[in-house]
Amino acid sequence: MLNKVRAAEKDAVKIRPFWQKKFAKYSHDDQAVPAELPFKASHVVGPLLSEGPMMVDSLPLADVRDICTTNDGAVWFGGPNGLIRYAPSEYRLDQVQYFSAGRYLRDNNVLALLPDGENGVWVRTSEGVSHIWYEKMSMDEKSDHYSKIVKERHRRHNFIADCIFEVPEDPTSKSHTYSADNDGLWTAMYAASACYEYAVTGSKDALERAVHATEGVLSLVDIVPIKGYLARSYVTRDERLPSDGFWLPTEDGKMLWKSDTSSDELVGHFLIYLLAHEFLPDENLRARIRTAAANIMDYIISNGYYLHDVTGKPTLW
């Protein structure tokens, strides 16, 4: 299959670069903020009417304080409930975009707008200023961007894990990962993408990422004392133990693993079993995959086609 995938590369669909949202946040007195950005809109727009050429009745923002147009023809609306970009010439799903606090804005109370002279806008809210703009990015560039973030922030053991910033909404602050119910599933999805990348490009980096993530998925089988069962996640004794769920010690007592594994986790495991077995060259890893898959299926079949927990009863999900 690997040779067929690489042979088909010449016929692959070439995806053109797409516009990607970029943003930066500032304090009100930051020198980067244009002096032309007012602290309050010079006019009050009021509620949007459902009549008129822009058909603004379909926008998810009724009360508007300020409106501006950027050089790409998009119209921006700001009000007490956030910011909207309306661009009827865009692809249907991109015609209306909503921006809110927690990511793009300091808070949702938009006071004034200022076009940046290109395709972006400066937004003043009660708590600060945001600059939102668009840059074209190829799929390769986007992949590299997110791969870098994953390597920097989302590695826990061989899992792809959630992380949290010490300073909320500040990606420059220190971050730490933590255990979650779907560590296996998310890691399997990541491993699958790396397997596909390796199959097409032969990239050594993609191979390394695929192997590490697949090892992470297999570790959830290896850590459980019940043959054919698998953990949701695990933590070492020096990691913080989450307060939720059903945690059990390993036989050596060095780690704790989370039980009550769900069927959707199994789907992720078997997806990466297939792809890693088909595309990755390590025969020892492939043998481990075959053993894990056989043991899990034997365990399910022997329990009447149910996935049983350590209690001897079917898992909740």
C-alpha positions as CSV (number, residue, x, y, z in Angstrom):
1,M,0.0,0.0,0.0
2,L,2.9,2.4,0.8
3,N,4.2,2.3,-2.8
4,K,0.7,2.8,-4.2
5,V,0.3,5.9,-2.0
6,R,3.6,7.4,-3.1
7,A,2.9,6.5,-6.7
8,A,-0.4,8.4,-6.5
9,E,1.3,11.6,-5.2
10,K,1.7,13.0,-8.7
11,D,-2.1,12.9,-9.1
12,A,-2.8,14.4,-5.7
13,V,-5.1,17.5,-5.5
14,K,-3.1,20.7,-5.1
15,I,-4.8,22.9,-2.5
16,R,-4.2,26.6,-3.0
17,P,-3.2,28.8,-0.1
18,F,-6.0,30.2,2.0
19,W,-6.4,33.3,4.0
20,Q,-5.8,32.7,7.7
21,K,-6.8,34.8,10.6
22,K,-4.0,36.4,12.6
23,F,-4.3,38.6,15.7
24,A,-2.4,40.4,18.4
25,K,-3.6,42.0,21.6
26,Y,-2.3,45.2,23.2
27,S,-3.0,47.4,26.2
28,H,-4.7,50.8,25.6
29,D,-1.5,52.7,25.9
30,D,0.7,50.4,23.9
31,Q,2.8,52.4,21.3
32,A,1.9,49.9,18.6
33,V,-1.8,51.0,18.7
34,P,-2.5,53.7,16.1
35,A,-3.3,57.1,17.5
36,E,-6.2,57.3,15.0
37,L,-8.1,54.5,16.8
38,P,-10.7,56.4,19.0
39,F,-11.7,55.4,22.5
40,K,-15.3,55.7,21.4
41,A,-17.1,55.5,18.0
42,S,-17.8,58.9,16.6
43,H,-21.4,57.8,15.9
44,V,-23.9,55.4,17.3
45,V,-25.2,52.9,14.7
46,G,-27.9,51.2,16.9
47,P,-29.8,48.1,16.2
48,L,-29.4,46.6,12.7
49,L,-32.4,46.5,10.6
50,S,-33.6,43.5,8.5
51,E,-34.0,45.6,5.4
52,G,-31.4,46.9,3.0
53,P,-28.9,45.8,0.4
54,M,-26.6,44.0,2.9
55,M,-29.2,41.7,4.4
56,V,-27.8,42.2,7.8
57,D,-30.7,40.4,9.4
58,S,-28.6,37.2,9.0
59,L,-25.7,38.5,11.2
60,P,-25.3,37.2,14.8
61,L,-25.0,40.7,16.2
62,A,-28.0,43.0,16.6
63,D,-26.7,46.0,18.5
64,V,-23.8,47.8,16.7
65,R,-21.7,50.7,17.9
66,D,-19.3,51.1,14.9
67,I,-18.9,49.9,11.3
68,C,-15.9,50.1,9.0
69,T,-14.8,48.7,5.6
70,T,-11.4,47.2,4.9
71,N,-9.6,47.3,1.5
72,D,-10.7,43.7,0.6
73,G,-14.3,44.9,0.7
74,A,-15.3,43.3,4.0
75,V,-17.5,45.1,6.4
76,W,-16.8,44.9,10.1
77,F,-19.4,45.4,12.8
78,G,-18.5,46.0,16.5
79,G,-20.9,46.2,19.4
80,P,-21.4,45.2,23.1
81,N,-21.4,41.5,22.1
82,G,-18.3,41.2,20.0
83,L,-17.1,41.7,16.4
84,I,-18.4,40.5,13.0
85,R,-16.7,40.5,9.6
86,Y,-19.2,40.3,6.7
87,A,-17.7,39.5,3.3
88,P,-20.4,38.4,0.8
89,S,-17.9,37.7,-1.9
90,E,-16.2,35.0,0.2
91,Y,-16.9,31.2,0.2
92,R,-20.2,30.7,1.8
93,L,-19.0,29.4,5.1
94,D,-16.6,32.4,5.4
95,Q,-19.0,35.1,4.5
96,V,-19.9,35.8,8.2
97,Q,-17.2,35.5,10.8
98,Y,-17.7,36.2,14.5
99,F,-14.8,37.2,16.8
100,S,-15.2,37.2,20.6
101,A,-13.3,37.4,23.9
102,G,-11.2,34.5,25.1
103,R,-9.3,34.5,21.8
104,Y,-9.4,37.5,19.5
105,L,-10.6,40.2,21.8
106,R,-9.7,41.4,25.3
107,D,-13.4,41.4,26.1
108,N,-16.6,41.5,24.0
109,N,-17.5,45.2,24.6
110,V,-16.3,46.7,21.3
111,L,-16.0,50.5,21.5
112,A,-14.5,51.5,18.2
113,L,-13.0,50.2,15.0
114,L,-10.2,51.4,12.6
115,P,-9.2,49.8,9.3
116,D,-5.5,49.0,9.1
117,G,-5.2,50.0,5.4
118,E,-5.1,46.5,4.1
119,N,-7.5,43.6,5.1
120,G,-7.5,43.9,8.8
121,V,-9.0,46.0,11.6
122,W,-7.9,47.5,14.9
123,V,-10.5,46.9,17.6
124,R,-10.8,48.8,20.9
125,T,-12.7,47.2,23.7
126,S,-13.2,48.1,27.3
127,E,-10.1,46.1,28.4
128,G,-7.7,46.7,25.6
129,V,-7.0,46.7,21.8
130,S,-6.8,43.9,19.3
131,H,-5.4,43.9,15.8
132,I,-7.0,41.3,13.5
133,W,-5.8,40.7,10.0
134,Y,-5.4,38.0,7.3
135,E,-2.4,36.3,5.8
136,K,-2.3,33.7,3.0
137,M,-0.9,30.3,4.2
138,S,-0.3,27.1,2.3
139,M,-1.2,23.7,3.8
140,D,2.5,23.0,4.3
141,E,2.9,26.2,6.2
142,K,-0.1,25.6,8.3
143,S,1.0,22.1,9.1
144,D,4.5,23.3,10.1
145,H,2.9,26.0,12.3
146,Y,0.7,23.6,14.2
147,S,3.4,20.9,14.4
148,K,5.7,23.4,16.1
149,I,3.0,24.2,18.6
150,V,2.4,20.5,19.3
151,K,6.1,19.9,19.9
152,E,6.4,22.9,22.2
153,R,3.3,22.6,24.3
154,H,1.3,19.4,23.8
155,R,3.7,16.5,24.5
156,R,3.1,14.4,27.6
157,H,5.0,11.1,27.6
158,N,4.2,10.0,24.0
159,F,0.7,11.5,24.1
160,I,-0.7,14.5,22.3
161,A,-2.2,16.2,25.4
162,D,-4.2,19.2,26.4
163,C,-2.2,22.1,27.9
164,I,-3.0,25.2,30.0
165,F,-1.2,28.5,30.2
166,E,-0.2,29.9,33.5
167,V,-1.5,33.3,32.3
168,P,-4.8,32.7,30.6
169,E,-4.9,33.7,26.9
170,D,-1.1,34.4,26.9
171,P,0.7,31.8,24.7
172,T,4.1,33.4,25.7
173,S,3.5,32.4,29.3
174,K,4.6,29.0,30.7
175,S,2.3,26.1,29.9
176,H,1.9,22.6,31.3
177,T,0.1,19.5,30.0
178,Y,-2.4,17.3,31.9
179,S,-4.2,14.0,31.7
180,A,-7.5,13.9,29.9
181,D,-10.1,11.2,29.0
182,N,-9.3,11.3,25.3
183,D,-5.5,11.1,25.4
184,G,-5.6,7.9,23.4
185,L,-8.0,9.2,20.8
186,W,-6.3,12.5,20.2
187,T,-2.9,10.9,20.0
188,A,-4.3,8.3,17.5
189,M,-5.6,11.1,15.3
190,Y,-2.3,12.9,15.4
191,A,-0.4,9.6,14.7
192,A,-2.8,9.0,11.7
193,S,-1.9,12.3,10.1
194,A,1.8,11.6,10.6
195,C,1.4,8.2,9.0
196,Y,-0.3,9.7,6.0
197,E,2.5,12.3,5.7
198,Y,5.2,9.7,5.9
199,A,3.4,7.6,3.3
200,V,3.3,10.4,0.8
201,T,6.6,12.3,1.5
202,G,8.9,9.7,3.2
203,S,9.8,12.4,5.7
204,K,12.0,11.2,8.5
205,D,10.4,13.8,10.8
206,A,6.9,12.5,10.0
207,L,8.1,8.9,10.6
208,E,9.5,9.9,14.0
209,R,6.3,11.6,15.0
210,A,4.2,8.7,13.8
211,V,6.2,6.2,15.7
212,H,6.3,8.2,19.0
213,A,2.5,8.8,18.9
214,T,1.8,5.2,18.0
215,E,3.9,4.1,20.9
216,G,1.8,6.4,23.1
217,V,-1.4,4.7,22.0
218,L,0.1,1.2,22.5
219,S,1.2,2.2,26.0
220,L,-2.4,2.4,27.1
221,V,-2.7,-1.3,26.4
222,D,0.7,-2.2,27.9
223,I,0.0,-0.5,31.2
224,V,-3.2,-2.4,32.0
225,P,-3.0,-5.8,33.8
226,I,-6.1,-7.1,32.1
227,K,-5.2,-8.7,28.8
228,G,-7.3,-7.1,26.0
229,Y,-8.4,-4.0,28.0
230,L,-6.9,-0.5,27.6
231,A,-6.6,2.6,29.7
232,R,-8.0,6.1,28.9
233,S,-4.8,7.7,30.2
234,Y,-2.1,7.4,32.8
235,V,0.0,9.6,35.1
236,T,3.2,9.0,37.0
237,R,3.3,9.4,40.8
238,D,4.9,12.9,40.5
239,E,2.1,14.2,38.2
240,R,-1.0,15.8,39.5
241,L,-3.8,13.2,39.8
242,P,-7.1,14.5,38.3
243,S,-10.0,14.5,40.7
244,D,-12.4,12.8,38.3
245,G,-12.7,9.2,37.1
246,F,-11.7,5.8,38.2
247,W,-7.9,5.5,38.7
248,L,-6.0,2.4,39.5
249,P,-2.3,1.7,40.4
250,T,0.0,-0.3,38.1
251,E,1.4,-3.5,39.4
252,D,4.7,-1.8,40.3
253,G,2.9,1.1,41.9
254,K,4.8,3.7,39.9
255,M,1.9,4.9,37.8
256,L,-1.9,5.3,37.9
257,W,-4.1,4.5,35.0
258,K,-7.6,5.6,34.2
259,S,-10.3,3.0,33.6
260,D,-13.9,3.1,32.3
261,T,-12.5,3.4,28.7
262,S,-15.1,4.3,26.1
263,S,-16.0,2.8,22.7
264,D,-15.0,6.0,20.8
265,E,-11.5,5.6,22.3
266,L,-11.4,2.1,20.7
267,V,-12.2,3.5,17.3
268,G,-9.2,5.8,17.5
269,H,-6.9,2.9,18.6
270,F,-8.0,0.7,15.7
271,L,-7.6,3.5,13.2
272,I,-4.0,4.0,14.1
273,Y,-3.4,0.2,14.3
274,L,-4.4,-0.1,10.7
275,L,-2.4,2.9,9.4
276,A,0.7,2.3,11.4
277,H,0.7,-1.4,10.4
278,E,0.3,-0.4,6.7
279,F,2.7,2.5,6.5
280,L,5.4,2.3,9.2
281,P,8.5,0.1,8.5
282,D,9.3,-1.1,12.1
283,E,8.4,-4.8,12.1
284,N,8.7,-4.9,15.9
285,L,6.1,-2.1,16.2
286,R,3.9,-3.9,13.7
287,A,4.0,-7.1,15.7
288,R,3.0,-5.2,18.8
289,I,0.1,-3.7,16.9
290,R,-1.1,-7.2,15.8
291,T,-0.9,-8.5,19.3
292,A,-2.8,-5.5,20.8
293,A,-5.6,-5.7,18.2
294,A,-6.0,-9.5,18.6
295,N,-6.1,-9.2,22.4
296,I,-8.7,-6.5,22.4
297,M,-11.0,-8.2,20.0
298,D,-10.6,-11.5,21.8
299,Y,-11.5,-9.7,25.1
300,I,-14.6,-8.1,23.6
301,I,-15.8,-11.3,21.9
302,S,-15.3,-13.3,25.1
303,N,-17.5,-10.8,27.0
304,G,-20.5,-11.0,24.6
305,Y,-19.3,-8.2,22.3
306,Y,-19.1,-5.8,25.2
307,L,-16.0,-3.9,26.5
308,H,-15.8,-4.8,30.1
309,D,-14.1,-2.7,32.8
310,V,-12.1,-4.1,35.8
311,T,-15.4,-4.4,37.6
312,G,-16.4,-7.2,35.1
313,K,-19.3,-5.0,33.8
314,P,-19.5,-3.1,30.5
315,T,-18.0,0.4,30.5
316,L,-20.3,3.4,30.7
317,W,-19.8,4.6,27.2
